[in-house]
């Protein structure tokens, strides 16, 4: 029997190329393609594919959130990430969301097939560089336990974390991805911390973070 696959990627040329490639591979049947995570979740509910090949950075709903919803709502469908990015901020949230495979877009057809077959048999389908990064992460020494810091103006730890990410120049979407929460949740944290600290915009927020030691200025 053919493996039924849905392809999710917001770039039309890339998505169509992946669909064409899979169509040439034995045992693979593309039953649908999606241009964003919201559509991917809908197609999984409608088509019940065996596997979704999931890009990460897409509009409306990104690949991490789509993966989390698919694995929670449709556990019979596995997710293999196929993305340009292999950095920690992309890799670990995707795996925590339930992806069992992780490939970069320079993967060949044989590698994609092996990853799909691996996740369907209950194994992990990870690119070699991803396996190496996981081993490196496991071998890293644990961070020392630090005494809790008293935060200014009644900020919560999560609000302070969001503030630090703002000071690092991250957008709301990037903060949501890094913290594995929705963009709406990030906006709520920002509104709350702005109200508590009396801030009007992100520029003031960055200065506030530096002044209270919640982030360090570049070059320090």
TORNU-166445 format. One record per residue (C-alpha): residue number from 1; x, y, z. Coordinates in Angstrom, 3 decimals. Example, Ala and Ser with C-alpha at 12.3 -4.5 7.8 and 13.67 -1.06 7.14 Angstrom:
<sites>
1 12.300 -4.500 7.800
2 13.670 -1.060 7.140
</sites>
This chain:
<sites>
1 0.000 0.000 0.000
2 1.150 3.529 -0.737
3 2.081 5.928 2.033
4 -0.392 8.820 1.946
5 1.347 12.173 2.349
6 0.291 15.804 2.779
7 2.876 18.482 1.933
8 2.754 21.822 3.796
9 4.927 24.724 2.590
10 4.011 28.351 2.010
11 6.304 28.757 -1.025
12 4.389 27.562 -4.075
13 7.444 26.642 -6.130
14 8.973 24.657 -3.268
15 5.684 22.953 -2.421
16 5.033 21.933 -6.011
17 8.602 20.698 -6.352
18 8.247 18.472 -3.283
19 4.911 17.150 -4.561
20 6.502 16.364 -7.926
21 9.475 14.657 -6.281
22 7.281 12.476 -4.082
23 5.173 11.549 -7.080
24 8.268 9.981 -8.654
25 9.145 7.927 -5.592
26 7.830 4.369 -5.247
27 5.264 3.795 -2.536
28 4.457 7.497 -2.046
29 1.082 9.107 -2.792
30 0.560 12.844 -2.237
31 -3.081 13.263 -1.262
32 -2.987 17.002 -0.544
33 -0.844 20.117 -0.235
34 -1.198 23.143 2.017
35 0.139 26.682 1.908
36 0.078 27.247 5.678
37 -0.324 25.416 8.959
38 -4.041 26.133 9.281
39 -4.719 24.473 5.944
40 -2.441 21.562 6.855
41 -4.454 20.844 10.011
42 -7.684 21.004 8.003
43 -6.372 18.604 5.348
44 -5.231 16.123 7.980
45 -8.721 16.136 9.503
46 -10.253 15.666 6.057
47 -7.837 13.190 4.458
48 -6.243 11.305 7.396
49 -2.814 10.972 5.733
50 -0.076 8.770 7.136
51 2.497 11.564 7.172
52 2.714 15.344 6.822
53 5.896 16.870 5.419
54 5.834 20.131 7.349
55 7.651 23.407 6.733
56 8.099 25.523 9.871
57 7.882 29.193 8.927
58 4.458 29.722 7.394
59 1.711 32.369 7.697
60 -1.413 32.160 9.858
61 -0.326 29.044 11.771
62 3.350 28.089 11.735
63 4.677 24.554 11.448
64 5.321 24.084 15.172
65 1.770 24.961 16.187
66 0.336 22.932 13.282
67 2.440 19.947 14.362
68 1.227 20.270 17.944
69 -2.413 20.363 16.844
70 -2.060 17.480 14.409
71 -0.356 15.230 16.944
72 -2.929 16.093 19.612
73 -6.014 15.797 17.416
74 -4.889 13.153 14.890
75 -2.309 10.870 16.543
76 -2.464 8.444 13.621
77 -0.694 11.013 11.422
78 3.054 11.437 11.859
79 4.915 14.674 11.106
80 8.281 14.996 9.382
81 9.638 18.530 9.354
82 11.182 19.560 6.029
83 12.649 23.020 6.434
84 15.532 25.301 5.558
85 16.432 25.806 9.218
86 18.319 23.476 11.548
87 18.970 25.972 14.365
88 18.011 25.235 17.970
89 15.141 27.737 17.919
90 13.531 25.759 15.099
91 14.638 22.219 15.925
92 13.735 21.749 19.572
93 10.265 23.376 19.518
94 9.330 21.208 16.515
95 10.458 18.005 18.224
96 8.714 18.976 21.473
97 5.529 19.630 19.483
98 5.571 16.007 18.332
99 7.506 15.856 15.069
100 9.224 12.469 14.745
101 11.334 13.423 11.740
102 13.416 16.490 10.908
103 15.084 17.084 7.542
104 16.506 20.130 5.816
105 15.428 20.995 2.297
106 18.687 19.820 0.770
107 17.577 16.254 1.550
108 17.299 13.969 -1.450
109 14.376 11.736 -2.325
110 15.957 8.655 -0.770
111 16.518 10.489 2.511
112 12.919 11.693 2.583
113 11.649 8.154 1.986
114 13.880 6.763 4.743
115 12.621 9.402 7.193
116 8.992 8.682 6.325
117 9.497 4.929 6.668
118 11.295 5.448 9.975
119 8.527 7.490 11.598
120 5.854 5.084 10.370
121 7.726 2.189 11.964
122 7.975 4.036 15.280
123 11.540 5.293 14.897
124 12.889 8.822 14.437
125 13.701 10.130 10.961
126 16.393 12.709 11.617
127 18.976 14.246 9.319
128 22.578 13.465 10.385
129 23.278 17.058 11.430
130 20.125 17.027 13.548
131 21.191 13.805 15.284
132 24.579 15.395 15.978
133 22.977 18.511 17.485
134 20.786 16.396 19.751
135 23.837 14.503 21.003
136 25.676 17.776 21.580
137 22.706 19.151 23.506
138 22.579 16.079 25.711
139 26.288 16.370 26.472
140 26.104 20.052 27.438
141 26.516 20.647 31.181
142 23.371 21.585 33.028
143 23.017 25.264 33.815
144 23.672 26.058 37.474
145 20.624 26.728 39.614
146 20.397 30.425 40.359
147 18.565 32.192 43.135
148 15.301 33.745 41.947
149 15.611 37.364 40.887
150 13.159 39.908 42.236
151 11.510 41.435 39.188
152 10.530 45.116 38.965
153 6.950 46.432 38.856
154 5.440 43.056 39.634
155 6.472 41.456 36.347
156 6.074 37.703 36.170
157 8.964 35.478 35.094
158 7.270 34.878 31.729
159 6.700 38.594 31.153
160 10.362 39.246 31.926
161 11.332 36.516 29.464
162 9.170 38.074 26.759
163 10.708 41.465 27.538
164 14.215 40.027 27.160
165 13.264 38.610 23.760
166 11.945 42.028 22.704
167 15.295 43.514 23.717
168 16.982 40.885 21.533
169 15.031 42.240 18.568
170 12.628 39.322 18.107
171 9.201 39.805 16.555
172 6.059 38.512 18.257
173 6.002 35.503 15.955
174 9.645 34.691 16.703
175 9.039 35.054 20.448
176 6.039 32.726 20.203
177 8.141 30.143 18.377
178 11.004 30.389 20.871
179 8.691 30.063 23.888
180 6.404 27.486 22.241
181 3.258 29.527 22.776
182 0.798 31.211 20.447
183 1.290 34.712 19.073
184 -1.876 35.767 20.898
185 -0.334 34.658 24.193
186 2.791 36.695 23.466
187 0.645 39.771 22.745
188 -1.146 39.307 26.064
189 2.170 39.140 27.945
190 3.376 42.276 26.143
191 0.192 44.196 26.957
192 0.477 43.173 30.607
193 4.128 44.084 31.011
194 3.646 47.388 29.181
195 0.818 48.248 31.581
196 2.780 47.253 34.696
197 5.951 49.112 33.664
198 4.195 52.118 32.137
199 5.698 51.506 28.681
200 4.340 52.940 25.444
201 6.329 51.131 22.762
202 9.056 48.556 22.124
203 11.809 51.182 22.201
204 10.879 52.087 25.766
205 10.634 48.384 26.558
206 14.201 47.767 25.369
207 15.518 50.646 27.507
208 13.559 49.369 30.483
209 15.020 45.881 30.050
210 18.567 47.258 29.933
211 18.008 49.552 32.916
212 16.686 46.759 35.122
213 19.243 44.174 34.032
214 16.679 41.964 32.281
215 18.744 42.094 29.065
216 22.234 43.211 28.162
217 22.974 45.856 25.525
218 24.821 44.596 22.437
219 28.564 44.490 22.850
220 28.561 44.223 26.630
</sites>
